[in-house]
Amino acid sequence: MTRSSVSRRDFARLFAIGGSAALFSDPAWAKQQQPATALVAGPASGETFWKDVRDQFVMPPQLAVMNAANLCPSPRPVLEALRRETEHVDRDPSPANRARLSPEKEQTRKALASFLRVTPDEIIITRNTSESNNLVSNGLDLKPGDEVVVHADNHPSNLNAWREKSKRYGFSVVTVEQKNPHPGMAHYVDAFTRAITPRTRVLCFTHLSSTVGDLMPAAELCRIARERGVLTLVDGAQSFGLLDVNLAEMQPDFYSGSAHKWPCGARECGVLFVATRAQSKLWPTIYSAYPGAVGFSRTFEGFGQRDEATMIAFREALTFQDTVGRAAIERRACALATQLMAGLAKLPGVHVWTSPAPELRAAVVAFQPAALDATKLAAALYQKHGIGVATRGGQDRAGIRVSPHIYNSPAEIDRLLGALTSYLRSGL
Ligand SMILES: Cc1ncc(COP(=O)(O)O)c(C=O)c1O
């Protein structure tokens, strides 16, 4: 479904449960009315549409959190499903009443399969991306002499995990270094191809990096690995729910994601895709009761007692995304990031770590705010301007990370740029 196919009546129906948002009372910004800012992107009707989307989130209107790479809020239909289904079990936890939850879990599996364009037989419902990644690094039979090729810009759940497990199982980890700025897709295709040897068993990288938002040539890397008999694990924490991901085209062996990031689902729910051809190579990590009902989930997903309410709410989040339009979500978040990149390029002393090339990034933007202390700057932005951003400490591409999503607006990006301009001029 695309933006143009969504009518206001669809919204009215889907979002009929919405009510008025309660305002926060504590920080100074929550009491201020923000001045109106000129819109810089989209026709008026477009902004009306996105205002309707924003109204589905219970964050107070003055609060502009741009931290989707870390945690997203859930819209009203997701919150309502979570409340309704939790209460359903708490009102009557009898086996008879809970019996309907297993088919509900399978409906979520089906929704995830359709969302990622694969089959329900290949979907495992996990707790988050960390768990999904670790189910892969735990479950493959790897021994001394085997090699795992990893990108240096992986999250710890995919980098430290392989390194630590190599100490236990004796395989070697070969690291492909990250380069900044993004050196282009051809560089990484070449670097990964050269890193693969006859001993390589697994190649693993992050589709869109959480550090500075570098996009990797996922389909190309999966193809190169497949042609050489190497398994691929693609960490999708930053692409699932942001980009219109099509695993039928990408063809990884494993792909991981979290509900509570870009899909705006309930917290502590995630997905692991395991391609049919790779299933016989992955041992279960957990043996317990309550497995799934179809495909690989019957033997791999016996994780014990689960919270089905969270899984049902996850499905509601996927429905919400389909209603807004997945292509429209990708376009909107990326357009907000482009607006931010354009503004940052004009600010003196600001060093932007994220590539200016639209085909090498998406909606995660990281920058060093000249000589300003990033932690103090983030605190000032939140306390005085109602803008939530993440900080990146350490020596590696340190500074501020901004990741706008569908609940943000061009006016909020302007507000952030305006605040940055004045702090760069006058200090914190
Ligand atoms: C690329 C990447 N992988 C994995 C994770 C871990 O996600 P979670 O905490 O939901 O398991 C993150 C979290 O930010 C991430 O950015």
The ligand as an ORCA input file, in Angstrom:
! r2SCAN-3c Opt
* xyz 0 1
  C      22.112     -2.621     14.596
  C      21.556     -3.073     15.910
  N      21.516     -4.378     16.196
  C      20.998     -4.843     17.330
  C      20.483     -3.976     18.272
  C      19.900     -4.526     19.533
  O      18.519     -4.293     19.552
  P      17.672     -4.770     20.808
  O      18.156     -3.975     21.969
  O      16.266     -4.445     20.426
  O      17.929     -6.211     20.965
  C      20.511     -2.612     18.035
  C      20.022     -1.657     19.029
  O      20.148     -0.472     18.925
  C      21.047     -2.150     16.810
  O      21.083     -0.842     16.512
*
